[in-house]
Amino acid sequence: METIVVNPNHLSTCNQTLQKARCLVFDEEDKIYLCVMNDNYMLPGGTHEPGEDPFDTVQRELYEEMGLSSVEATPLVEVHYYHKKFPQYGNPSHLEKRLNIVYYFIAHISSQQVVGPSHLTKMEQDNHMVLEKYSIEQILSKIKDRSNNPYSHPLNVELKTILNYYLKHLKQ
């Protein structure tokens, strides 16, 4: 799997490293499913739990957030995001110097397979996470200027990076 490094602040060390897995899930109309929470847009996925590999994580998260089971998800790319400041939900302080290692997968499904969020975390429930789908162009337009929300910047950097990677390397 190819590795991309996104480090605009040239950080050489980090105080926290978090491993995640996310999936570009396309339906038959070439729309991408997004998890929307507090007006933030994210691909389905989340943090590794102990004993999981990236594939296990993405399968679990697709079940929890979309109601999908046994999805044919193909590894796409690994991205290392170095964030100078990373906001925390429900906490006014920021995590300084955080490295998010995100393993991306890609899957194509029928929209009829999607049951919807079924096993959300308490944080996802409290923040009213919903599932929506958009074209790539709609997503890029939605996240273009999100500076009014401090949680949005790192999430938008991550989303924009993977969408641009897809457009450059895979879109036919």
C-alpha positions as CSV (number, residue, x, y, z in Angstrom):
1,M,0.0,0.0,0.0
2,E,1.4,3.4,-1.0
3,T,2.1,5.9,1.9
4,I,1.5,9.6,1.6
5,V,2.7,12.1,4.2
6,V,0.8,15.3,4.8
7,N,2.9,17.5,7.1
8,P,2.4,21.2,6.2
9,N,4.0,22.5,9.5
10,H,7.1,20.3,9.1
11,L,6.6,18.6,12.5
12,S,9.4,16.2,13.5
13,T,7.8,14.8,16.6
14,C,4.2,14.2,17.8
15,N,2.7,13.9,21.2
16,Q,0.0,11.5,20.1
17,T,-0.4,8.9,17.4
18,L,-3.7,7.5,16.4
19,Q,-4.4,4.8,13.8
20,K,-7.6,4.8,11.9
21,A,-9.3,3.1,9.0
22,R,-11.7,4.8,6.6
23,C,-13.5,3.7,3.5
24,L,-14.6,5.5,0.3
25,V,-17.9,3.8,-0.2
26,F,-19.5,4.4,-3.6
27,D,-23.1,3.5,-4.5
28,E,-24.4,2.6,-8.0
29,E,-24.7,6.4,-8.9
30,D,-21.1,7.1,-8.0
31,K,-22.1,8.9,-4.8
32,I,-19.9,8.7,-1.7
33,Y,-21.3,8.0,1.7
34,L,-20.3,10.4,4.5
35,C,-20.9,10.4,8.2
36,V,-22.0,13.9,9.2
37,M,-21.7,15.0,12.8
38,N,-21.9,18.6,14.1
39,D,-21.7,19.8,10.5
40,N,-18.5,17.9,10.0
41,Y,-18.0,15.5,7.1
42,M,-16.1,12.2,7.4
43,L,-15.8,9.0,5.5
44,P,-17.1,6.0,7.4
45,G,-14.5,4.6,9.6
46,G,-12.8,5.2,12.9
47,T,-10.0,4.3,15.4
48,H,-8.4,0.9,15.7
49,E,-9.4,-1.1,18.7
50,P,-6.9,-3.5,20.4
51,G,-6.2,-6.6,18.3
52,E,-7.6,-5.1,15.1
53,D,-5.8,-4.7,11.8
54,P,-6.9,-1.9,9.4
55,F,-9.3,-4.3,7.5
56,D,-10.9,-5.4,10.7
57,T,-11.4,-1.8,11.8
58,V,-13.0,-0.7,8.5
59,Q,-15.3,-3.8,8.5
60,R,-16.4,-3.0,12.1
61,E,-16.9,0.6,11.4
62,L,-18.9,0.0,8.2
63,Y,-21.2,-2.2,10.2
64,E,-21.6,0.3,13.1
65,E,-22.0,3.4,10.9
66,M,-23.8,2.0,7.8
67,G,-25.2,-1.4,8.9
68,L,-23.1,-3.1,6.3
69,S,-21.6,-6.6,6.9
70,S,-18.8,-8.3,5.0
71,V,-18.0,-5.5,2.5
72,E,-15.5,-6.1,-0.2
73,A,-13.2,-3.3,0.7
74,T,-9.9,-3.0,-1.2
75,P,-6.9,-1.2,0.3
76,L,-6.3,2.1,-1.4
77,V,-3.6,4.2,0.4
78,E,-2.1,4.9,3.8
79,V,-1.9,8.6,4.7
80,H,0.1,10.1,7.6
81,Y,-1.4,13.4,8.7
82,Y,0.6,15.6,11.0
83,H,-1.7,18.1,12.7
84,K,-0.1,21.0,14.7
85,K,-3.4,21.4,16.6
86,F,-6.2,18.9,16.7
87,P,-9.5,19.9,18.4
88,Q,-11.3,17.6,20.8
89,Y,-15.1,17.1,20.8
90,G,-16.5,18.5,24.0
91,N,-13.2,20.0,25.1
92,P,-12.1,23.6,24.4
93,S,-8.4,22.6,24.4
94,H,-6.5,21.2,21.4
95,L,-4.2,18.2,21.2
96,E,-0.8,19.5,20.2
97,K,1.2,17.7,17.6
98,R,-1.0,14.8,16.7
99,L,-0.2,12.2,14.0
100,N,-3.2,10.4,12.4
101,I,-2.2,7.4,10.4
102,V,-5.2,6.6,8.3
103,Y,-5.6,3.4,6.2
104,Y,-8.0,4.0,3.4
105,F,-10.1,1.4,1.6
106,I,-12.5,1.6,-1.4
107,A,-15.8,-0.2,-1.8
108,H,-18.7,-0.2,-4.3
109,I,-22.1,-1.2,-3.0
110,S,-25.7,-1.1,-3.8
111,S,-27.6,1.6,-1.9
112,Q,-30.1,-1.1,-1.0
113,Q,-27.4,-2.7,1.2
114,V,-27.3,0.3,3.5
115,V,-29.3,-0.1,6.7
116,G,-27.9,3.0,8.3
117,P,-26.2,3.7,11.6
118,S,-26.9,0.8,13.9
119,H,-24.2,0.6,16.6
120,L,-23.0,4.2,17.1
121,T,-20.7,5.2,20.0
122,K,-22.1,7.4,22.7
123,M,-20.2,10.4,21.3
124,E,-21.7,9.7,17.8
125,Q,-25.2,9.4,19.3
126,D,-24.8,12.6,21.4
127,N,-23.6,14.5,18.4
128,H,-26.4,13.2,16.2
129,M,-24.3,11.5,13.5
130,V,-26.2,10.8,10.3
131,L,-25.3,9.1,7.0
132,E,-25.5,11.2,3.8
133,K,-24.2,10.7,0.2
134,Y,-22.8,13.2,-2.2
135,S,-20.8,13.4,-5.5
136,I,-17.1,14.2,-5.1
137,E,-17.8,17.7,-6.5
138,Q,-20.5,18.3,-3.9
139,I,-18.2,17.2,-1.1
140,L,-15.3,19.4,-2.2
141,S,-17.7,22.3,-2.5
142,K,-19.2,21.7,1.0
143,I,-15.8,21.6,2.7
144,K,-14.2,24.4,0.7
145,D,-14.6,27.1,3.4
146,R,-15.2,25.6,6.8
147,S,-13.0,27.9,8.9
148,N,-15.8,28.9,11.2
149,N,-15.8,25.5,12.9
150,P,-12.5,24.6,14.6
151,Y,-13.2,20.8,14.3
152,S,-13.6,21.0,10.6
153,H,-10.1,22.0,9.5
154,P,-8.2,18.7,10.2
155,L,-11.1,16.6,9.1
156,N,-11.4,18.7,5.8
157,V,-7.6,18.3,5.2
158,E,-8.0,14.5,5.5
159,L,-11.1,14.3,3.3
160,K,-9.7,16.6,0.7
161,T,-6.5,14.7,0.5
162,I,-8.1,11.3,-0.1
163,L,-10.6,12.7,-2.6
164,N,-7.9,14.4,-4.6
165,Y,-5.8,11.2,-4.5
166,Y,-8.8,9.3,-5.9
167,L,-9.4,11.8,-8.6
168,K,-5.7,11.8,-9.6
169,H,-5.1,8.0,-9.5
170,L,-8.3,6.1,-9.9
171,K,-11.2,8.1,-11.4
172,Q,-11.7,6.8,-14.9
